[in-house]
Amino acid sequence: MGKTIAEKIFSSHSGKDARVGDIVICDVDFAIAQDGTAPLAIKAFDKMDKREVFNREKLAFFIDHSAPSPNKEVSSLHSLMRDFAKKQGLRLYDVGEGVCHQLVVEEGWVVAGDLVVGADSHTCTYGALNLFSTGVGSTDLASVMASGKLWFRVPQSIKVSFKGKLATGVYAKDLALYLVGKIGARGAVYECIEFSGETIQNLSIEARFTICNMAVEMGAKAGLMQRDERTKKWLGEHSRKNFQFVEPDKDAEYKKVLEYEVSRLVPQVARPHTVDNVVPIEETEGIPIQQAFLGTCTNGRLEDLRIAANILKNRSIHPEVRFIVAPASKRIYLEALKEGILKILIEAGAVLVTPGCGCCVGTHNGVPSRGENVISTANRNFKGRMGNPDAFIYLASPASVAASAVEGKITDPRRYLQ
């Protein structure tokens, strides 16, 4: 019997013939932690009686969730990270450099065939580059910091194939939301999702990150994609590391194979308070909003800002809507500035905030008021997300968010894209 991509990566990193269900100890190629998880990992590491991390070139810290710091307690945690990184010689991305998941791929830290862990659930984003990446707890991350190894149970894989060309006004975020609605928030717990099909092949790498980012919203351990020329080109442009693509065997065994024809897919919206509460946008049209948010590790990339700017050019944000924009990295911020994208957004009435995760997590920046409706490009909408359990968060694509910000109510973006 052949192997899935996941089985092959776990085999190569454990030195064993790894199969579904096996417990294996693997060498980790790269590991990350952010300011919500790194302090706990540092404290756990210190208890392990280790003086040095296993490899300073295979670890990085990111201050992105509460950046700039909203209070003195968080500032102390940031100082702990900075001091530890300086002592160990680690790369630390400080306030304003961007969201960890964007920076990891943008800076070329990970490549095809890698096994990557991060003390953040959306580490699965990197799977778009044909590697296995997954979120772990802070204590597990500390173990990797100390040894460079971690144990895993090899997951079953689900193969998801998308067929057809996405219609105008329908984007990768709509595709991801549609799939979450079909599979459910717990429909792929501790499983790996292999995305494939002509629809995926026609997407940019940026759009593929969006889809893999939301694999965890189905409970998946990881989401990953096969190689193609776009993947090869991206890796060649962003990394100097050697890499080797991993393909599934033709006779690989999957838990299930799901196929979706998506040429007639319409914009999707996830209603409060679960990510799998997904409906076509017409079922939510007209719901008034008080805030719109464009950003996050799901949809804060340059492609997403361009989509929004295309709708907002020569238009104004509704006077009763606050439209907040957080580019996913400083590099994206500067590129958007250079292209004139930020000028369009600001002239329309948008407010730019520091590249990072603050609005999405709800630690600071853009916390909605009681009873307010927010439409967001983020990946989660459960109670308390964005900082207020009494607010209502709707998830949608950058186009839907921009169109809704103009109208002051949830709006189908296709009328702006004729």
C-alpha positions in Angstrom: 0.0 0.0 0.0 1.3 3.4 -1.0 1.7 6.5 1.3 0.1 9.9 1.7 2.2 13.0 1.8 1.9 13.0 5.6 3.1 9.4 5.9 6.1 10.2 3.7 7.1 13.3 5.6 6.8 11.5 9.0 8.8 8.5 7.6 11.6 10.8 6.3 11.8 12.7 9.6 11.6 9.6 11.9 13.8 7.2 10.0 11.0 4.7 10.1 8.4 3.3 7.8 5.7 5.5 9.3 2.1 4.6 8.8 -1.3 6.0 10.0 -1.6 5.5 13.7 2.1 5.0 14.4 3.7 6.9 17.2 7.0 8.4 15.9 9.7 10.7 17.2 10.7 13.1 14.5 13.4 15.7 13.8 11.8 19.1 13.4 13.0 21.4 10.7 11.7 24.7 12.1 9.7 25.9 15.1 8.1 29.2 16.1 6.3 30.8 19.0 4.5 34.1 19.4 4.0 36.5 22.3 0.9 34.6 23.5 2.8 31.3 23.8 6.6 32.0 23.8 6.7 33.1 27.5 5.2 29.8 28.6 7.6 27.9 26.4 10.6 29.8 27.8 9.6 29.1 31.4 9.1 25.4 30.5 12.5 25.3 28.7 14.2 26.8 31.8 12.9 23.9 33.9 14.5 21.4 31.6 18.0 22.2 32.8 19.1 23.2 29.3 21.4 26.0 28.7 21.1 26.3 25.0 18.5 25.7 22.4 19.2 22.8 20.0 19.7 25.0 16.9 19.4 28.7 16.8 18.9 28.6 13.0 15.7 26.5 13.4 13.8 28.7 15.8 12.2 32.1 15.7 10.1 34.2 18.0 7.4 36.8 16.9 5.8 39.6 18.8 2.6 40.0 16.9 -0.5 39.2 19.0 -0.2 42.1 21.4 1.9 44.6 19.4 2.5 47.3 20.4 2.0 46.2 24.0 -1.4 47.2 25.4 -0.3 47.1 29.1 2.7 46.7 31.5 2.0 43.0 32.1 2.3 42.2 28.4 5.4 44.5 28.1 7.1 42.3 30.7 6.4 39.2 28.6 7.8 40.9 25.6 11.0 41.7 27.6 11.2 38.1 28.6 11.1 37.1 24.9 13.7 39.7 23.9 16.1 38.8 26.6 15.8 35.0 25.9 16.2 35.6 22.2 19.3 37.8 22.7 20.9 35.3 25.1 20.2 32.3 22.7 21.0 34.1 19.5 17.5 33.6 18.1 15.8 35.6 15.4 13.1 37.7 17.0 10.6 39.7 14.9 9.6 42.6 17.0 6.6 45.0 17.0 5.5 46.0 13.6 7.3 43.4 11.5 4.1 41.4 11.0 2.1 38.3 11.6 4.2 35.2 12.4 2.6 33.0 9.7 3.2 35.6 7.0 6.8 36.2 8.0 7.7 32.5 8.2 6.9 32.0 4.5 7.8 35.5 3.4 11.3 35.1 4.9 11.8 31.7 3.5 12.2 29.8 6.8 10.3 26.8 5.6 10.3 24.8 2.3 8.7 21.8 0.7 9.2 18.5 2.5 9.7 20.1 5.9 8.2 19.2 9.2 7.3 22.4 11.1 5.7 23.1 14.5 4.5 26.3 16.0 3.0 27.3 19.3 0.0 28.7 17.4 -2.9 26.8 15.9 -2.6 28.4 12.5 0.8 27.1 11.8 -1.0 24.8 9.3 -0.8 27.8 6.9 2.6 26.7 5.5 1.2 23.5 4.1 0.4 25.3 0.9 4.2 24.9 0.2 4.0 21.1 0.2 5.2 20.6 3.8 3.6 19.4 7.0 3.2 22.1 9.6 1.1 22.0 12.7 0.3 23.8 15.9 1.5 22.5 19.3 1.3 23.6 22.9 3.9 25.7 24.6 5.4 22.8 26.6 5.7 20.7 23.4 7.4 23.7 21.8 9.8 23.9 24.7 10.7 20.2 24.2 11.6 21.1 20.5 13.6 24.1 21.7 15.6 21.7 23.9 16.0 18.7 21.7 14.9 19.5 18.1 12.6 16.5 18.3 8.9 15.8 19.0 6.6 12.8 19.1 3.6 12.6 16.8 0.9 10.1 16.0 0.8 9.8 12.2 -2.6 11.2 11.1 -5.1 9.8 8.6 -5.5 11.9 5.5 -8.6 13.3 3.8 -8.2 14.1 0.1 -10.2 17.1 -1.0 -10.4 17.9 -4.7 -12.0 21.1 -6.1 -13.0 21.2 -9.8 -14.0 24.2 -11.8 -13.0 27.8 -12.1 -14.1 30.3 -9.5 -16.5 32.9 -10.7 -15.9 36.6 -10.6 -16.3 37.8 -7.0 -15.6 34.4 -5.5 -12.2 33.9 -3.8 -10.1 31.4 -1.9 -11.7 32.6 1.4 -15.1 31.7 0.0 -13.8 28.2 -1.0 -12.3 27.7 2.5 -15.6 28.8 4.3 -17.6 26.6 2.0 -15.5 23.6 2.9 -15.6 24.3 6.6 -19.4 24.4 6.3 -19.4 21.1 4.5 -17.0 19.2 6.8 -17.9 20.9 10.0 -15.7 22.4 12.8 -14.9 18.9 14.1 -15.2 17.0 10.9 -11.4 16.4 10.5 -10.1 16.2 14.0 -6.4 15.1 14.1 -6.4 14.4 10.4 -4.5 15.8 7.5 -6.3 17.4 4.6 -4.6 17.1 1.1 -6.0 19.8 -1.1 -5.9 19.2 -4.9 -7.7 19.8 -8.2 -7.8 22.3 -11.0 -9.3 25.0 -8.8 -6.3 24.9 -6.5 -3.9 24.9 -9.4 -5.4 28.1 -10.7 -5.0 29.9 -7.3 -2.0 32.1 -6.4 0.3 30.9 -3.6 -1.2 33.7 -1.4 -4.7 32.3 -2.0 -3.5 28.8 -1.2 -2.2 30.0 2.2 -5.7 31.2 2.9 -7.1 27.7 2.4 -4.4 25.8 4.4 -4.8 28.4 7.2 -8.3 27.3 7.8 -7.7 23.6 7.9 -7.5 23.8 11.7 -11.0 25.3 11.7 -12.2 21.8 10.6 -10.2 20.3 13.5 -7.4 19.1 11.1 -3.8 18.6 12.3 -2.6 20.0 9.0 -3.6 21.1 5.6 -1.2 20.7 2.6 -1.0 20.9 -1.1 1.0 19.1 -3.9 3.7 20.7 -5.9 3.3 22.7 -9.1 5.3 25.3 -11.0 3.9 28.1 -8.9 5.1 26.4 -5.7 8.5 26.0 -7.2 8.7 29.6 -8.3 7.6 30.9 -4.9 10.2 28.8 -3.1 12.9 29.9 -5.5 12.0 33.5 -4.9 11.7 33.4 -1.1 14.2 30.8 0.2 17.8 29.7 -0.3 17.2 26.4 1.5 17.3 23.1 -0.4 14.0 21.4 -0.7 12.4 18.3 -2.1 8.8 18.0 -3.1 6.7 15.2 -1.7 4.0 13.5 -3.7 1.4 11.0 -2.6 1.6 7.5 -4.1 -1.1 6.6 -6.5 -2.3 3.8 -4.3 -2.2 5.9 -1.1 -5.0 5.1 1.4 -7.2 8.0 2.5 -9.9 8.0 5.1 -12.2 9.6 2.5 -12.0 11.4 -0.8 -14.2 14.4 -1.3 -14.8 16.1 -4.6 -16.6 19.5 -5.1 -17.5 21.2 -8.3 -17.2 24.9 -7.5 -17.7 26.8 -10.7 -21.1 28.0 -9.5 -20.0 28.8 -5.9 -21.2 32.2 -4.7 -19.6 34.3 -2.0 -19.9 32.7 1.5 -20.4 34.1 5.0 -19.8 32.3 8.3 -22.4 33.6 10.8 -21.9 34.0 14.5 -20.8 32.2 16.6 -19.1 29.2 14.8 -16.9 29.0 11.7 -18.9 26.2 10.2 -22.2 28.2 10.4 -21.7 29.0 6.7 -24.3 30.2 4.2 -24.4 31.9 0.8 -24.0 35.6 1.2 -27.6 36.3 0.0 -28.8 34.7 3.3 -27.0 37.4 5.3 -27.4 40.4 2.9 -28.8 43.5 4.5 -27.6 42.8 8.1 -26.2 46.1 9.3 -22.6 46.3 10.4 -20.7 48.7 12.6 -17.2 47.5 11.9 -15.3 45.9 9.1 -11.8 44.3 9.4 -9.3 43.4 6.7 -6.2 41.6 7.8 -5.0 38.5 9.8 -2.9 35.5 8.8 -5.8 34.4 6.7 -6.4 37.5 4.5 -3.9 40.3 5.2 -1.7 39.7 2.2 -1.0 42.0 -0.7 -3.5 40.2 -3.0 -6.2 40.8 -0.4 -5.5 44.5 0.0 -5.6 44.8 -3.8 -9.0 43.2 -3.9 -10.4 45.6 -1.3 -8.8 48.6 -3.0 -10.4 47.6 -6.3 -13.8 47.9 -4.7 -13.0 51.0 -2.6 -11.4 53.1 -5.3 -13.4 56.4 -5.7 -15.8 55.2 -3.0 -16.3 56.0 0.6 -16.8 53.9 3.7 -20.3 54.1 5.1 -20.3 56.9 7.8 -21.6 54.5 10.5 -18.9 51.9 9.8 -15.3 51.7 11.2 -13.1 50.0 8.6 -9.8 48.7 10.1 -7.0 47.4 8.0 -3.9 45.5 9.2 -1.4 44.4 6.6 0.1 41.0 7.4 3.7 42.3 7.4 5.8 45.3 7.1 6.9 44.2 3.6 3.3 44.0 2.5 2.6 47.4 4.1 5.4 49.0 2.1 4.4 47.3 -1.2 0.8 48.5 -0.7 2.1 52.0 0.0 4.3 51.8 -3.2 1.4 50.6 -5.3 -1.0 53.3 -4.0 -3.2 50.7 -2.4 -3.0 52.3 1.1 -3.8 55.8 -0.4 -7.0 54.3 -1.9 -8.0 52.6 1.4 -7.3 55.7 3.6 -9.0 58.1 1.2 -12.1 55.8 1.3 -12.1 56.1 5.1 -10.1 53.1 6.3 -7.9 53.2 9.4 -4.5 51.5 9.2 -3.1 49.7 12.2 0.3 48.1 13.0 1.0 44.9 11.0 0.1 42.1 13.4 -2.7 40.1 15.1 -4.2 42.5 17.6 -7.6 43.1 16.0 -8.2 39.4 15.3 -7.3 38.2 18.7 -9.0 41.0 20.6 -6.0 41.9 22.8 -6.3 45.6 21.7 -7.1 47.6 18.5 -10.7 47.4 17.2 -12.5 45.7 20.1 -16.2 46.0 19.1 -18.9 47.2 21.5 -21.7 45.2 23.0 -24.2 44.1 20.4 -22.2 45.3 17.4 -21.9 43.4 14.2 -18.5 43.0 12.6 -17.6 41.6 9.2 -14.0 40.3 9.1 -11.5 38.4 6.9 -10.3 36.5 10.0 -10.6 32.8 10.6 -12.6 32.6 13.8 -15.9 34.1 15.0 -16.6 32.4 18.3 -17.8 34.4 21.3 -15.1 36.6 22.7 -13.1 36.7 19.5 -12.0 40.3 18.8 -12.3 40.9 22.5 -16.0 41.1 23.3 -18.3 38.0 23.9 -21.3 40.2 23.3 -20.4 41.2 19.8 -21.3 39.3 16.6 -18.6 38.4 14.0 -19.3 37.4 10.4 -16.5 36.0 8.4 -16.1 36.7 4.7 -13.7 37.4 1.8 -11.8 40.7 1.4 -14.2 41.6 -1.4 -17.3 41.0 0.7 -15.8 42.9 3.6 -14.9 45.9 1.4 -18.3 46.0 -0.3 -20.1 45.7 3.1 -18.0 48.5 4.5 -19.2 50.8 1.7 -22.9 49.8 2.1 -23.0 49.7 5.9 -24.5 46.2 5.7 -23.5 42.8 4.5 -23.3 43.1 0.8 -22.6 40.8 -2.2 -19.4 42.1 -3.7 -20.2 40.9 -7.2 -22.3 44.0 -7.9 -19.1 46.0 -7.5 -17.1 43.8 -9.8 -19.1 43.8 -13.0 
